[in-house]
């Protein structure tokens, strides 16, 4: 009987440990932090590089919610937030709408937003996936491989102007892994509206490489 009781106790302990491990990301009210623990930029853990959102909390009580597609900002909202007792976070917008939830930061450094029973969001510290090399493109580039009036002007804020035969168009752009992503200003931010092309830059020479292998060459003004 004692042996059976010991086996049952071990099985119960194993089940408990397994449950705890499988749910280690769940909101835990025992992790108590003040509002300073929220300060910083976070993104959803299960994000996609094509489209993702970030949550930025500053020390002045502002929460900035941004959404991106291929690294280009497509939505931004500025809200107020307050931290109350028992890890309660209250977020309100300019229309007077608000939400009340709970937060904790677990041992893996993940921010868990919960209604107290179910996880709503699992957030991790934001790591930049786009525009790491944006500085290498900033400036004006003139096409040189053909006798055509064509140029790009890349600005450091992610906006650009494309000039072609005397006409110009404003676009947003981003870069990642030697790929240039572009989308006209005013278009709906959906993946189908994004133009992308590989590029290679050597000194003052920029080559845009199309899917069919054709190359357009530009030089920096």
N, C-alpha and C positions, 0 to 999 in steps of 0.2 A: 504494500500500500504506500509506504514511504517512497519507494522507487517510482511508482506511478505518479505520485504527487510531484516529485522532482521533475519528471519528464514533462508533465503538464505545465509546470512553472517555467521550464526552459522554452517550451513551445510558445507560451504566452509572451515571454520576453522577446523571443525572435520575431513574433508578429508585430509587437510594439515597435521594435527597432526598425523593422522593414517599413512600417507605416510612416514613422518619423522621417526616414530617409527619402521615401517617395514624395513626401509633402514638405520638404525642407524649405521650399520657396513660399509657403503659405504665410499669410499675415500672422504675426506673433505679437500679442500685446505685451509680452515680457521684454521686448526690445523697445525701450523707452528713450526717445530722443527729443531734443527741442527743435525749433524750426531751423536752426543752423545746419542740421544734418541734411536738410532738403536742398540747400543752396548748391547750385550747379546745373548742368545740362544733362538730361536723361533721355534715353530713347527706349522704345518698346523692345523687349528681348527678342521677340519673334518677328523682327522687322525684315523687310525686303529692301535690297539696294535700289530697286526700281522705284519704290514708294515707301516712305516712312515718316513718322512724326516725332518731334522732340518736345520735351517739357522742360522749360528753364525756370528755375526759382531763384530770385535774387534775395538779398538780405533786407530789402525795403518792402517786402510783401507783394511783389509782382510775380505773376506766373505768365510766361510767354509760351504759347502753344503754336508750333510751326509744323507745317507739312511740306514735304519735298517729293519731287519726282525726278529721278536721275540727278539728284543734288541741286535742283533748281527749286527755289521756294515758291509754293503755289498757294499757301494760306498762312495767315498769321493772326492770332488773337491775343490780346493782352488782358489778363484777368487779375483780380486781387485774391490773395490767399491769407488765411489766418490759421494758426495752430493753437488748439485748445487742449485741455487736459485729456488724459487717456489716449494720446496720439491721434486726436481727431483733427482733420484738416478740412477747412471750409473754403471753397473756391466760389467767387462771385464774379459776374461780368457786368458790363455797363448797363445792361437791360434789367438789372436787379435779379436775374436768375442765379441760383446758387446750388451747390451740391455739398453734401456732408458725408465724408468717408473717413476711413482710418488708414494710417500708414505705419510701416515698420521697415527697418533696414536689417536684412538678415546677415548671417555670418559670412555669406558670399558677397556682401556689399550690394545686394540687389534691393531696390526700393519696391515694396509691395503696397499697392493701393487696394483696399478691401472695404466691403460694406459691413465688415465685422463677422461675416459668415463665409463669404465667397470672395476669392480674388477677382478684382476687376482688371488690374494691370500689373504686369511684372516688368519693371524698368531697370535698365543698367546704365552706367555712366556712358555718355555719348562719346563715340570715337569717330573722328572725321573720316569718311569714306570717299568723299569727293573733294575736288578743288585743292588737293595738297600741292599740286604743281601749277596752280593757276597763274602765278607770277611769270612763268616762262612764256605765256601767250600775250600778256598785256601789251598794248601798243597798237600801232597801225601797220598792216601788212598789205603789200601791193602785189598783184599777180604778175608774174614775169615769164611764165612758160608759153604764153600766147599773147598776141597783140589785142588784148581786150581790156576795157576799163572796168576792173573788178578789184575790190579790196575789202578787208575786214578791219574793224577797229574794236579791239577787246579792252574793256574796262575792268578794273580790279574788283568791282562790286558785282560781277556776274552778269552785267549787261553788255551788249555789243551792237554794232551797226554794220550791216552788210551793204556795200555799194556795188551796183551793177548797171553799167551803161547809163549813168547819170541818175538812176533811181536808187533809193535807199530804203532799208527795212530795219526796224528795231527788233532785237531778239534778246532772249535770255540764254545763257550758256553755262555749262559746267564741264569739268574734265576729270577723267579717271582712267588710269592704266592706258595712257596714250590714246584715249578715245575722247573725241569732242562731241558733246551733246548740245543741240540747239533747238530753240522753239520760239516762233514769233510771239511778240507781246500781244496779248488780247486773245490768244487761242485758249481753248479749254485745256487744262493741265491733265491730259491723259496720255499714256504711253504712245498711242498711235500718232500723236501730233509731234512727237520728238524726232528730230533728224539726228543721226549720229554717223560719224566717220572716224576712221583711224587717222592719226597724224604722227609725223616724225619731224622733230626740230633739231637742227644742227646749226648752232650759231645764229646768224640772222636769216637763215633759210627755213621756211616752214612748208612741209609737204602734206597735203591732205590726200588720203588714200581711200578711194571708193571701194565698194564691195566687189566690183569687177576687176580691181587691180589698177585702174587708171589713176593717174597722179596729177594733182594741180599744185603748182609751185608758187610760193609767195616769198617776198623778201621784206624785211622790216624797214620801214621808212626812217 
